[in-house]
Amino acid sequence: MAKKVAIVGAGVGGLATAARLAHDGYDVEVFERLPACGGRNSLLEDSGFKIDMGPSFVMMPDFFEEVFSYCGESLKDYLDLRVIDPSYKIIYSDGEVLTVHQDSQRTKEELERIEPGAAKQFDKFIRETARIYGLIRPLLYRCVTYRSLLHPYYWALAGKIRALESYWQLARRYFKSDKLCYAFTFEAMFMGVSPYQAPAFYSVITYTDHVQKIAHPMGGMYQIPLALEKLAKKFGAKLNYNCPVDSITEGCGRLAIKAGSRIIEPDYTVVNADYAYTQTDLLKRKIPEFKYSCSTYLIYLGLKKKLDKLAHHNLFFSKDLNKNLDQIFKDKLIPEDPSFYVHVPTVTDPSLAPPGKDILYLLIPVSNLRKSSDDLSKHEERIRKLVFDKINCLCGCNLDELIEVEHRFYPQDFIGRYNIKYGATFGLAHNLTQSAFFRPANFDAKIKNLYYVGASTQPGGGLPVVIAGSRIVADLIKQRKAS
Ligand SMILES: Cc1cc2nc3c(=O)[nH]c(=O)nc-3n(C[C@H](O)[C@H](O)[C@H](O)COP(=O)(O)OP(=O)(O)OC[C@H]3O[C@@H](n4cnc5c(N)ncnc54)[C@H](O)[C@@H]3O)c2cc1C
């Protein structure tokens, strides 16, 4: 008889694990507390606007392809991924705009305008990050433990991937101006950590942005969990929605999962729910003093008409980025003049809004709720106005007059909707002491047959990396079965 696997959570990590294990012949059942799949990759629908609530950048498409080929399928039969151009726009506080194009030659012309000589430096930076990417990539499919630290290979690797240097320091080796250093490290913010704290090896994200380019799934980001759900169902996985798991307990050598009135005793359990929440709330354990990523304040807008001048992805940088980062990560304050991100998916994919209308998704990084020294509710209208003013100034519009629908999502909503500890949007922070060996492993050290997949475990957060984590878990379970 097929071994039974229970998966707690139908985020991208849970769905990808379900698809792999169902394909491998396991009897897979998923328990998700929300009414639909996707987790942080959720969809909000209102008045014909289809607004993706979470991720918006598709990077490292080969990681997406891998899960489909693992199951003997082809990604293109499930997702229509298109490379977008321009990749993104950076709008500095003095009004200068840097456009990053699909064509690196055009990007280099932009860089030269901001810092003479930067085109050559860009080539060197890309060569260095390509080298690091080559070393890091295989690690993303491996669960490494403290025991691995004893191996000389990993000691040598730490030096080669510049583990003790920060993302910012790496960029500074190549670019003189703060403007370009920020342009080549802002991705750290989207892992919820400051570029001053993120290790240099996370620059592989900048590398993939520039070299592998950025894609968009036609029909919106929500097509990604839908595609994984379809894949999992094709191989017989059973998905239960509106089905929260209340506890995971160990007794008589087996785990018992309580989901409403049901008690399930599977052979293997994979938890996709946030790692810190799982430890405290489902397993009733004490957790170490983890560091958490920042949170985010999100404003989702459906506009009556289309805007000019914005690209699909836009980053507005604060006047004083240093202060902005300190306020979020050190002082735990709501930033005075925040940097923010604007997603306009309707630039590439008009099908997401009624004809002639636009979607604007505004993401403002703020401190998480752990020992926060501030309260967003005191600042939310000020921040909304500040952000709107900057967009109005660039686009020559009055956003308030254009709004047809508006929804807001606060740090507390990450707890209420997804059970994310302290509303830390991206889960556990990606600093050195919580990366690789130091990040929670994909298996439980004390309870046999309990596994973890998702943003706060190895190899880390972000859609492609979480999908790689699902491969690690599937491999671990198969090895366990074989042993
Ligand atoms: C605003 C935002 C922007 C982002 N931007 C990007 C981006 O551009 N590109 C990118 O690659 N990544 C991005 N990310 C990160 C990416 O979305 C996440 O890393 C990824 O979606 C995490 O997936 P997961 O499977 O780990 O967890 P989740 O999506 O959190 O899924 C966990 C699931 O577990 C469920 N659950 C929790 N508790 C229980 C319980 N007790 N019982 C049953 N179910 C439970 C939750 O409801 C949820 O569905 C972004 C994230 C956010 C929030």
The ligand as an ORCA input file, in Angstrom:
! r2SCAN-3c Opt
* xyz 0 1
  C       4.193     40.897     -0.617
  C       5.152     39.827     -1.065
  C       5.954     40.016     -2.179
  C       6.826     39.001     -2.595
  N       7.526     39.162     -3.753
  C       8.195     38.106     -4.278
  C       8.660     38.136     -5.620
  O       8.480     39.125     -6.331
  N       9.279     37.027     -6.108
  C       9.459     35.896     -5.365
  O      10.025     34.913     -5.866
  N       8.995     35.826     -4.086
  C       8.354     36.892     -3.547
  N       7.807     36.821     -2.299
  C       8.113     35.653     -1.457
  C       7.256     34.456     -1.816
  O       5.931     34.841     -1.981
  C       7.346     33.454     -0.682
  O       8.702     33.119     -0.396
  C       6.603     32.163     -0.999
  O       5.342     32.413     -1.573
  C       6.451     31.396      0.291
  O       5.782     30.205      0.035
  P       5.633     29.111      1.186
  O       5.131     27.908      0.525
  O       6.886     29.035      1.956
  O       4.630     29.718      2.260
  P       3.170     30.351      2.270
  O       2.852     30.998      0.987
  O       3.130     31.201      3.486
  O       2.216     29.095      2.456
  C       1.983     28.495      3.693
  C       0.543     28.045      3.742
  O       0.298     27.415      4.992
  C      -1.019     27.745      5.395
  N      -1.177     27.506      6.828
  C      -0.648     28.215      7.849
  N      -1.018     27.683      9.029
  C      -1.796     26.613      8.743
  C      -2.492     25.658      9.549
  N      -2.451     25.685     10.873
  N      -3.223     24.697      8.928
  C      -3.282     24.641      7.566
  N      -2.657     25.534      6.771
  C      -1.904     26.498      7.346
  C      -1.139     29.208      5.010
  O      -2.491     29.614      4.953
  C      -0.449     29.214      3.647
  O      -1.350     28.967      2.611
  C       6.926     37.804     -1.858
  C       6.121     37.618     -0.716
  C       5.227     38.608     -0.350
  C       4.315     38.347      0.808
*
